[in-house]
């Protein structure tokens, strides 16, 4: 953040609404896209049925990063990453806002980073590239529409949902705040863990394959998956119960 000038939230809001802002965002997305593509050997896809869209979702601090890394490693990194948290740092005013507001910066730029994630996803689909989408996936209707669009473009959809106990997620959040300078309010964490249950139940039937994980232990455990009739009934019912009761 060398030579960064502090920016107020009001100054950012004015900039975000200014004429020509969309062109700025499109240029930023184009640069980000080209950097991501150059990081791996793009495959010459002749049969578009081979393209894959991987979605890693779950409540805040559920352990998505671990699952994401495992998936990226298994596919040898041949994916463009769509992560609104990562895109936040691409926003021109981000560093200046961070000097002014620290932890709160993420919430200030949340809407614009979500817009950028949508723009990036649309660009990837238009180019028929593989991608991995990392997010809470709590907006069920939004992703139902996206999954339908992906099917029209012959994508294979792989859905990975990550779960953990609420109290553990809150502890992880506090530890992350100290290590990475980002924090999520407890009520937001609880709501995201509640909403992901409904998203999972709605989206799993639209995906070609799905896996539900639990990260309470030292290493992720599979609760249930589309390719097996077996499941950990205790963990599965605990996950479903979050729809009604998110207190632990």
Secondary structure, DSSP 8 states (H G I E B T S, - for coil): -TT-----HHHHHHHHHSTTHHHHHHHHHHHHHHHHHHTS-----SSGGG-EEEEEEESTTSSHHHHHHHHHHHTTT-SEEEEHHHHHTTSTTHHHHHHHHGGGHHHHTHHHHHHHHHHHHHHHHHTT--EEEES----HHHHHHHHHHHHHTT-EEEEEEEE--HHHHHHHHHHHHHHHS----HHHHHHHHHHHHHHHHHHTTTSSEEEEEE-SSSS-EEEEETT-S---HHHHHHHHHTTT----
